[in-house]
């Protein structure tokens, strides 16, 4: 990590901010104009912004990172050899190289957390603008939903929630509210749960258990009582407002009719995963091979493929892939690293950074997505494998 000076740190942070923005930007371009020259030209700029930061980022590679990459590559290769669906591996490998690897490399290199959080705030504003464009210019019918939109605006929600907790500026409530409304308009339930989990995590990590908790719990209880009392009136008004804007009303209808917790498809997928786990306590399926098994047991719809057939829960997915015993060991090590990373944080701004990364990179994996191909999860892996914890100065002379 020699010669990792302030310029290198800021270059990495800028690349991180730019690559975060390219996810919703390219989704919008794809939905608006398709995958033509404009789309691939934008993809080239994404790669260019990453490559400019590579010389600085590579200085952060340590023995833990090298060991992880080698182990991951070996297990992936072994899984491919014993696997049955080459298309799944081909699509997944492309996704890992195109999106996941850049986030991983940049994440292990973040040093200046204060600068990174500031760049998060700027990027969040642009993400909200893109979210509004995607909501009102792309063709979403009232009963469809977009998980991508909901998960993309998790970043501005949690970033400005943390900013409000720290600075208590009223105008921060505007991006928080806009983010929350866009999550509702996305029609997806998962981002709603992730936003709530992120807010709870932010409060307890930054404030801990104090006397104010009782007051906040009382206010939350009052708000819940008010919601339950006037639920039909509130949600009916929101439903009419969303229908007049011609946006997705899926989440609102589920809340209104008490169906927000109903998910027979995911329940069925998880039961298949549990049955497989207990039938294979010593040897799992290997990486990605669990998808072929799930696809063979349960085809979600006529257009489903093995690539998209996973159990929508990171812990169950790991247990399926590595077996019950090895999976428990891996999950235990993973959770210990998270707790230790939070405990060893040197400052509040570093804790805020950790909350952001966990909210956008880990929480969605308990509801949807796959840890192998979900690009934001590699931000979590990079953060946990980084040898830097903010206790020593990141300013070093050339």
C-alpha positions as CSV (number, residue, x, y, z in Angstrom):
1,X,0.0,0.0,0.0
2,X,2.9,2.3,-0.5
3,X,2.5,5.5,-2.4
4,X,-1.3,5.5,-1.7
5,X,-1.5,9.2,-1.2
6,X,-4.5,11.6,-1.0
7,X,-4.6,11.9,-4.8
8,X,-4.9,8.1,-5.2
9,X,-7.6,7.9,-2.5
10,X,-9.7,10.6,-4.2
11,X,-9.2,9.0,-7.7
12,X,-10.5,5.7,-6.3
13,X,-13.5,7.5,-4.7
14,X,-14.3,9.3,-7.9
15,X,-14.2,6.0,-9.9
16,X,-16.5,4.4,-7.2
17,X,-19.0,7.2,-7.5
18,X,-19.0,7.1,-11.3
19,X,-19.4,3.4,-11.5
20,X,-22.3,3.5,-9.0
21,X,-24.0,6.0,-11.3
22,X,-23.6,3.9,-14.4
23,X,-25.8,1.2,-13.1
24,X,-29.1,3.2,-13.2
25,X,-27.9,5.2,-16.2
26,X,-27.4,2.2,-18.4
27,X,-30.7,0.7,-17.2
28,X,-32.4,3.9,-18.3
29,X,-30.6,3.9,-21.7
30,X,-31.5,0.2,-22.2
31,X,-35.1,0.9,-21.4
32,X,-35.3,4.1,-23.4
33,X,-33.3,3.4,-26.6
34,X,-32.2,-0.3,-26.3
35,X,-28.8,-1.8,-26.5
36,X,-27.4,0.1,-29.5
37,X,-24.3,2.3,-30.1
38,X,-25.4,4.8,-27.3
39,X,-25.6,1.9,-24.8
40,X,-22.3,0.4,-25.6
41,X,-20.6,3.8,-25.9
42,X,-21.8,4.5,-22.3
43,X,-20.5,1.1,-21.3
44,X,-17.1,2.0,-22.7
45,X,-17.0,5.2,-20.6
46,X,-17.9,3.1,-17.5
47,X,-14.9,0.8,-18.2
48,X,-12.7,3.8,-18.9
49,X,-13.6,5.5,-15.5
50,X,-12.7,2.2,-13.8
51,X,-9.5,1.7,-15.7
52,X,-8.2,5.1,-14.8
53,X,-8.4,4.2,-11.1
54,X,-6.9,0.7,-11.5
55,X,-3.2,1.7,-10.9
56,X,-4.2,3.3,-7.6
57,X,-6.6,0.5,-6.6
58,X,-4.1,-2.3,-7.2
59,X,-1.9,-0.8,-4.5
60,X,-4.5,-1.9,-2.0
61,X,-4.4,-5.6,-2.8
62,X,-3.3,-7.7,0.2
63,X,-2.8,-11.4,1.0
64,X,-6.4,-11.8,2.1
65,X,-7.6,-10.5,-1.3
66,X,-5.3,-12.7,-3.3
67,X,-6.3,-15.7,-1.2
68,X,-10.0,-15.0,-1.6
69,X,-9.7,-14.5,-5.4
70,X,-7.8,-17.8,-5.8
71,X,-10.3,-19.7,-3.7
72,X,-13.3,-18.2,-5.4
73,X,-11.8,-19.0,-8.8
74,X,-10.9,-22.5,-7.9
75,X,-14.4,-23.3,-6.5
76,X,-16.0,-21.7,-9.6
77,X,-13.8,-23.7,-11.9
78,X,-14.5,-26.9,-10.0
79,X,-18.2,-26.2,-10.1
80,X,-18.1,-25.6,-13.8
81,X,-16.3,-29.0,-14.3
82,X,-19.0,-30.9,-12.4
83,X,-21.9,-28.6,-13.6
84,X,-24.5,-29.4,-16.2
85,X,-25.6,-26.0,-17.6
86,X,-22.8,-24.1,-19.4
87,X,-25.1,-21.2,-20.3
88,X,-25.6,-20.4,-16.6
89,X,-21.8,-20.2,-16.1
90,X,-21.3,-18.2,-19.3
91,X,-23.8,-15.5,-18.3
92,X,-22.7,-15.4,-14.7
93,X,-19.0,-15.2,-15.6
94,X,-19.7,-12.3,-18.0
95,X,-21.6,-10.5,-15.2
96,X,-18.8,-11.1,-12.7
97,X,-16.2,-9.7,-15.0
98,X,-18.3,-6.8,-16.3
99,X,-19.8,-5.5,-13.1
100,X,-18.8,-7.4,-10.0
101,X,-15.0,-7.3,-10.3
102,X,-14.7,-3.5,-10.7
103,X,-16.8,-2.9,-7.6
104,X,-14.7,-5.4,-5.7
105,X,-11.4,-3.8,-6.7
106,X,-12.6,-0.3,-6.0
107,X,-14.1,-1.3,-2.6
108,X,-10.9,-2.7,-1.2
109,X,-9.2,0.5,-2.1
110,X,-11.5,3.1,-0.3
111,X,-9.4,5.1,2.2
112,X,-10.9,8.5,2.6
113,X,-14.4,7.8,4.0
114,X,-15.3,11.4,4.5
115,X,-14.6,12.2,0.8
116,X,-16.5,9.0,-0.2
117,X,-19.6,9.9,1.7
118,X,-19.6,13.4,0.2
119,X,-19.4,11.9,-3.3
120,X,-22.2,9.5,-2.4
121,X,-24.4,12.5,-1.7
122,X,-23.6,14.1,-5.1
123,X,-24.2,10.8,-6.9
124,X,-27.4,10.2,-5.0
125,X,-29.0,13.4,-6.4
126,X,-28.2,12.2,-9.9
127,X,-29.6,8.8,-9.1
128,X,-32.9,10.4,-8.0
129,X,-33.1,12.4,-11.2
130,X,-32.5,9.2,-13.2
131,X,-35.1,7.4,-11.0
132,X,-37.7,10.1,-11.8
133,X,-36.8,9.8,-15.6
134,X,-37.2,6.1,-15.5
135,X,-40.5,6.3,-13.6
136,X,-42.1,8.9,-15.9
137,X,-40.6,8.3,-19.3
138,X,-40.3,4.5,-19.5
139,X,-43.3,2.3,-20.2
140,X,-44.3,0.8,-16.8
141,X,-47.9,-0.4,-16.5
142,X,-49.7,0.0,-13.2
143,X,-49.4,-3.7,-12.3
144,X,-45.7,-4.2,-13.3
145,X,-42.7,-3.6,-11.0
146,X,-39.0,-2.8,-11.3
147,X,-36.7,-4.2,-8.7
148,X,-33.8,-2.4,-10.3
149,X,-35.4,1.0,-9.8
150,X,-36.3,0.2,-6.2
151,X,-32.8,-1.0,-5.3
152,X,-31.0,1.8,-7.1
153,X,-32.6,4.5,-5.1
154,X,-31.7,2.7,-1.8
155,X,-28.4,4.6,-2.0
156,X,-29.9,8.1,-1.9
157,X,-32.3,7.0,0.8
158,X,-29.7,5.7,3.2
159,X,-27.1,8.4,2.4
160,X,-29.4,11.2,3.1
161,X,-31.0,9.4,6.1
162,X,-27.5,9.3,7.6
163,X,-26.8,12.9,6.7
164,X,-30.0,13.9,8.4
165,X,-29.1,12.0,11.5
166,X,-25.7,13.7,11.6
167,X,-26.5,17.3,10.6
168,X,-30.3,17.6,11.3
169,X,-30.9,19.8,8.2
170,X,-34.5,19.9,7.2
171,X,-33.9,19.9,3.4
172,X,-32.3,16.4,3.7
173,X,-35.9,15.2,4.2
174,X,-36.6,16.0,0.5
175,X,-34.3,13.4,-1.0
176,X,-35.3,10.9,1.7
177,X,-39.0,11.4,0.8
178,X,-38.3,11.3,-3.0
179,X,-36.4,8.1,-2.6
180,X,-39.1,6.5,-0.5
181,X,-41.8,7.5,-3.0
182,X,-39.7,6.1,-5.9
183,X,-39.3,2.9,-4.0
184,X,-43.1,2.7,-3.7
185,X,-43.5,3.6,-7.4
186,X,-41.1,0.8,-8.3
187,X,-43.8,-1.6,-7.2
188,X,-41.3,-3.9,-5.5
189,X,-41.5,-4.9,-1.9
190,X,-37.9,-5.9,-1.3
191,X,-36.5,-2.3,-1.4
192,X,-39.1,-1.2,1.1
193,X,-37.8,-3.8,3.6
194,X,-34.2,-2.9,2.8
195,X,-34.8,0.8,3.4
196,X,-36.4,0.0,6.8
197,X,-33.6,-2.3,7.8
198,X,-30.9,0.2,6.7
199,X,-32.6,3.0,8.8
200,X,-32.7,0.7,11.9
201,X,-29.1,-0.4,11.4
202,X,-28.0,3.3,11.0
203,X,-29.7,4.3,14.2
204,X,-28.3,1.5,16.4
205,X,-24.8,1.6,15.0
206,X,-24.4,5.4,15.3
207,X,-26.6,6.1,18.3
208,X,-26.6,2.8,20.2
209,X,-29.2,2.1,22.9
210,X,-29.9,5.3,24.7
211,X,-32.8,7.1,26.5
212,X,-33.9,8.5,23.1
213,X,-34.8,5.0,21.9
214,X,-37.8,5.0,24.2
215,X,-39.0,8.3,22.7
216,X,-38.5,7.2,19.2
217,X,-40.2,3.9,19.8
218,X,-43.2,5.8,21.3
219,X,-43.3,8.0,18.2
220,X,-43.1,5.0,15.9
221,X,-45.9,3.3,17.9
222,X,-48.1,6.5,17.5
223,X,-47.4,6.6,13.8
224,X,-48.3,2.9,13.5
225,X,-51.5,3.4,15.4
226,X,-52.4,6.3,13.1
227,X,-51.6,4.2,10.1
228,X,-53.7,1.2,11.2
229,X,-56.6,3.5,12.1
230,X,-56.6,5.3,8.8
231,X,-54.9,2.7,6.6
232,X,-57.7,2.4,4.0
233,X,-58.1,6.1,3.6
234,X,-54.3,6.8,3.4
235,X,-53.6,4.0,0.9
236,X,-56.7,4.7,-1.2
237,X,-55.6,8.3,-1.5
238,X,-52.0,7.2,-2.5
239,X,-53.4,4.6,-4.9
240,X,-55.5,7.3,-6.7
241,X,-52.5,9.6,-6.8
242,X,-50.2,6.9,-8.3
243,X,-52.9,5.9,-10.8
244,X,-53.3,9.5,-12.0
245,X,-49.5,9.6,-12.5
246,X,-49.6,6.3,-14.5
247,X,-47.0,4.5,-12.3
248,X,-46.8,1.1,-10.7
249,X,-49.4,0.6,-7.9
250,X,-48.4,-3.0,-7.1
251,X,-46.9,-2.3,-3.7
252,X,-49.8,0.0,-2.7
253,X,-52.4,-2.6,-3.7
254,X,-50.6,-5.2,-1.7
255,X,-50.5,-2.9,1.4
256,X,-54.2,-2.0,0.9
257,X,-55.4,-5.6,0.6
258,X,-53.1,-7.0,3.2
259,X,-51.0,-9.0,0.7
260,X,-47.6,-7.4,1.3
261,X,-46.3,-10.5,3.1
262,X,-47.7,-13.1,0.6
263,X,-45.0,-14.6,-1.6
264,X,-45.8,-18.2,-2.5
265,X,-43.2,-18.3,-5.2
266,X,-40.3,-17.5,-2.9
267,X,-41.7,-19.7,-0.2
268,X,-41.7,-22.6,-2.6
269,X,-38.1,-21.8,-3.7
270,X,-36.9,-21.8,-0.2
271,X,-38.6,-25.0,0.7
272,X,-36.8,-26.6,-2.3
273,X,-33.5,-25.1,-0.9
274,X,-34.1,-26.4,2.6
275,X,-34.9,-29.9,1.4
276,X,-31.7,-30.0,-0.7
277,X,-29.6,-28.6,2.2
278,X,-30.7,-31.3,4.7
279,X,-30.3,-34.0,2.0
280,X,-26.7,-32.8,1.3
281,X,-25.1,-31.9,4.7
282,X,-21.5,-32.6,3.6
283,X,-21.3,-31.8,-0.1
284,X,-23.2,-29.0,-1.8
285,X,-24.1,-28.4,-5.4
286,X,-21.2,-26.1,-6.1
287,X,-21.4,-22.5,-7.3
288,X,-24.3,-21.8,-9.7
289,X,-25.2,-25.5,-9.9
290,X,-28.0,-25.0,-7.3
291,X,-29.8,-23.1,-10.1
292,X,-30.1,-26.1,-12.3
293,X,-31.5,-28.1,-9.4
294,X,-34.1,-25.5,-8.5
295,X,-35.0,-25.0,-12.1
296,X,-35.6,-28.7,-12.5
297,X,-37.8,-28.8,-9.4
298,X,-39.8,-25.6,-9.9
299,X,-40.2,-23.6,-13.1
300,X,-41.5,-20.2,-12.0
301,X,-43.1,-19.3,-15.4
302,X,-42.9,-20.2,-19.0
303,X,-40.0,-17.8,-19.7
304,X,-38.0,-18.8,-16.6
305,X,-34.4,-20.0,-17.1
306,X,-31.9,-21.8,-14.9
307,X,-29.9,-18.6,-14.8
308,X,-32.6,-16.8,-12.8
309,X,-33.7,-19.7,-10.7
310,X,-32.1,-19.3,-7.2
311,X,-33.6,-19.4,-3.7
312,X,-33.6,-15.6,-3.1
313,X,-31.8,-15.8,0.2
314,X,-28.0,-15.5,0.6
315,X,-27.7,-17.9,3.6
316,X,-29.8,-20.6,2.0
317,X,-27.9,-20.2,-1.3
318,X,-24.5,-20.6,0.5
319,X,-25.8,-23.7,2.3
320,X,-27.0,-25.2,-0.9
321,X,-23.7,-24.6,-2.7
322,X,-21.3,-25.6,0.0
323,X,-23.3,-28.1,2.0
324,X,-24.8,-27.7,5.5
325,X,-21.6,-27.9,7.6
326,X,-19.2,-26.0,5.3
327,X,-22.0,-23.4,4.7
328,X,-22.5,-22.8,8.4
329,X,-18.7,-22.2,8.8
330,X,-18.6,-19.7,5.8
331,X,-21.7,-17.8,7.1
332,X,-20.2,-17.6,10.6
333,X,-16.9,-16.3,9.3
334,X,-18.8,-13.8,7.1
335,X,-20.9,-12.5,10.0
336,X,-17.9,-12.3,12.3
337,X,-16.1,-10.1,9.8
338,X,-19.0,-7.8,9.5
339,X,-19.3,-7.4,13.3
340,X,-15.6,-7.0,13.7
341,X,-15.5,-4.4,10.9
342,X,-18.1,-2.3,12.6
343,X,-16.5,-2.7,16.0
344,X,-13.1,-1.7,14.7
345,X,-14.3,1.4,12.9
346,X,-12.2,4.4,13.8
347,X,-14.8,7.2,13.3
348,X,-18.5,7.8,12.8
349,X,-18.1,8.6,9.1
350,X,-16.5,5.2,8.6
351,X,-19.5,3.6,10.4
352,X,-21.7,5.6,8.0
353,X,-19.9,4.2,5.0
354,X,-20.3,0.6,6.4
355,X,-24.1,1.2,6.8
356,X,-24.4,2.4,3.2
357,X,-22.5,-0.6,1.8
358,X,-24.5,-3.1,3.9
359,X,-27.8,-1.5,3.0
360,X,-27.2,-1.5,-0.8
361,X,-25.0,-4.6,-1.0
362,X,-26.2,-7.1,1.6
363,X,-29.8,-6.6,2.6
364,X,-31.2,-7.2,-0.9
365,X,-29.7,-10.7,-0.8
366,X,-32.1,-11.8,1.9
367,X,-35.0,-11.0,-0.3
368,X,-33.9,-11.4,-3.9
369,X,-30.8,-11.5,-6.1
370,X,-27.9,-13.9,-6.0
371,X,-24.6,-13.2,-4.1
372,X,-22.5,-14.5,-7.0
373,X,-23.8,-12.1,-9.6
374,X,-25.2,-9.1,-7.6
375,X,-22.6,-6.4,-8.3
376,X,-23.3,-4.4,-5.1
377,X,-22.5,-7.4,-2.9
378,X,-18.9,-7.2,-4.1
379,X,-18.7,-3.8,-2.4
380,X,-19.4,-5.7,0.9
381,X,-16.7,-8.3,0.1
382,X,-14.2,-5.6,-0.8
383,X,-14.9,-3.7,2.4
384,X,-14.5,-6.8,4.6
385,X,-11.3,-7.9,2.9
386,X,-9.7,-4.5,3.0
387,X,-6.7,-4.2,5.3
388,X,-7.5,-0.6,6.1
389,X,-9.9,0.3,8.9
390,X,-9.2,4.0,9.2
391,X,-7.1,3.8,12.4
392,X,-4.0,4.8,10.6
393,X,-3.6,7.8,8.3
394,X,-4.4,7.2,4.7
395,X,-2.1,10.1,3.7
396,X,1.2,8.8,2.7
397,X,4.0,10.6,0.8
398,X,5.0,9.5,-2.7
